[in-house]
Amino acid sequence: MLDAGLIDPRALRNAFGRFATGVTVVTMRDDEGRPTGVTVNSFSSLSLEPPLLLFSLGNAQVSRRWLKDGRHFAVNVLAADQEQVAWQFAKPRDDKFEGVPSFPGERCDVPCIDGAIARFECRHHASYPGGDHEIIVGEVLHLETAGGDPMLFYSGKMARLAE
Ligand SMILES: Cc1cc2nc3c(=O)[nH]c(=O)nc-3n(C[C@H](O)[C@H](O)[C@H](O)COP(=O)(O)O)c2cc1C
């Protein structure tokens, strides 16, 4: 049995935030085929052969509903100048893509974000429970990389690589 009482969640969140990450937007379609997405920094590589990646989504996140049963999604790794995009996909709103330039995926019928420095088009492979989050594993079907600096996230703030 896991003991939830020993660690203060706020202290834990702050300590997790000391781990600097990149920032991605995971894009997908909802059950009615409308484009949507969610800002995610829990992204990680998982396996090379077979090609797998993972990220975790809070159980309350709406996007979790659309990431299941072999459905397609894309992980867009944001560039340093895409802070606005990161915040837009991190807030609930009807049209998350409003004003965000996008294009159709190569192998997936999902909208992908213009200007990302890498893109992984995926098929949902598995989901695993993880406390108040769910771990989502995607099989990479297609990838693209581009030049440019990454956006970073550290201690609750966006950051950039130093010169
Ligand atoms: C930089 C950044 C990283 C985030 N990473 C995650 C994450 O890995 N998992 C998660 O569940 N929420 C994460 N969030 C919060 C979600 O983006 C946010 O709650 C969003 O509104 C959820 O949208 P949805 O309810 O439409 O799925 C992150 C937010 C920011 C700003």
The ligand as an SDF file (V2000), in Angstrom:
LIG
                    3D

 31 33  0  0  0  0  0  0  0  0999 V2000
    4.8550   23.6900  -19.2050 C   0  0  0  0  0  0  0  0  0  0  0  0
    3.6380   22.8670  -18.8500 C   0  0  0  0  0  0  0  0  0  0  0  0
    3.7380   21.4920  -18.8000 C   0  0  0  0  0  0  0  0  0  0  0  0
    2.6280   20.6900  -18.4790 C   0  0  0  0  0  0  0  0  0  0  0  0
    2.7610   19.3290  -18.4470 N   0  0  0  0  0  0  0  0  0  0  0  0
    1.7120   18.5530  -18.1380 C   0  0  0  0  0  0  0  0  0  0  0  0
    1.8400   17.1360  -18.1100 C   0  0  0  0  0  0  0  0  0  0  0  0
    2.8910   16.5790  -18.3860 O   0  0  0  0  0  0  0  0  0  0  0  0
    0.7450   16.3990  -17.7830 N   0  0  0  0  0  0  0  0  0  0  0  0
   -0.4630   16.9840  -17.4960 C   0  0  0  0  0  0  0  0  0  0  0  0
   -1.4200   16.2610  -17.1990 O   0  0  0  0  0  0  0  0  0  0  0  0
   -0.6280   18.3380  -17.5230 N   0  0  0  0  0  0  0  0  0  0  0  0
    0.4280   19.1270  -17.8470 C   0  0  0  0  0  0  0  0  0  0  0  0
    0.2820   20.4810  -17.8930 N   0  0  0  0  0  0  0  0  0  0  0  0
   -1.0360   21.0670  -17.6140 C   0  0  0  0  0  0  0  0  0  0  0  0
   -1.9900   20.9640  -18.8190 C   0  0  0  0  0  0  0  0  0  0  0  0
   -1.3950   21.4830  -20.0030 O   0  0  0  0  0  0  0  0  0  0  0  0
   -3.2970   21.7620  -18.5370 C   0  0  0  0  0  0  0  0  0  0  0  0
   -3.8710   21.3090  -17.3370 O   0  0  0  0  0  0  0  0  0  0  0  0
   -4.3130   21.6860  -19.6720 C   0  0  0  0  0  0  0  0  0  0  0  0
   -5.3030   22.7010  -19.4670 O   0  0  0  0  0  0  0  0  0  0  0  0
   -5.0390   20.3630  -19.7660 C   0  0  0  0  0  0  0  0  0  0  0  0
   -5.9150   20.4370  -20.8890 O   0  0  0  0  0  0  0  0  0  0  0  0
   -7.1190   19.4270  -21.1230 P   0  0  0  0  0  0  0  0  0  0  0  0
   -7.9360   19.4030  -19.8570 O   0  0  0  0  0  0  0  0  0  0  0  0
   -7.8330   20.0050  -22.3180 O   0  0  0  0  0  0  0  0  0  0  0  0
   -6.5220   18.0850  -21.4350 O   0  0  0  0  0  0  0  0  0  0  0  0
    1.3760   21.3010  -18.2080 C   0  0  0  0  0  0  0  0  0  0  0  0
    1.2760   22.7080  -18.2580 C   0  0  0  0  0  0  0  0  0  0  0  0
    2.3860   23.4810  -18.5820 C   0  0  0  0  0  0  0  0  0  0  0  0
    2.2590   24.9740  -18.6460 C   0  0  0  0  0  0  0  0  0  0  0  0
  1  2  1  0
  2  3  1  0
  2 30  2  0
  3  4  2  0
  4  5  1  0
  4 28  1  0
  5  6  2  0
  6  7  1  0
  6 13  1  0
  7  8  2  0
  7  9  1  0
  9 10  1  0
 10 11  2  0
 10 12  1  0
 12 13  2  0
 13 14  1  0
 14 15  1  0
 14 28  1  0
 15 16  1  0
 16 17  1  0
 16 18  1  0
 18 19  1  0
 18 20  1  0
 20 21  1  0
 20 22  1  0
 22 23  1  0
 23 24  1  0
 24 25  2  0
 24 26  1  0
 24 27  1  0
 28 29  2  0
 29 30  1  0
 30 31  1  0
M  END
$$$$
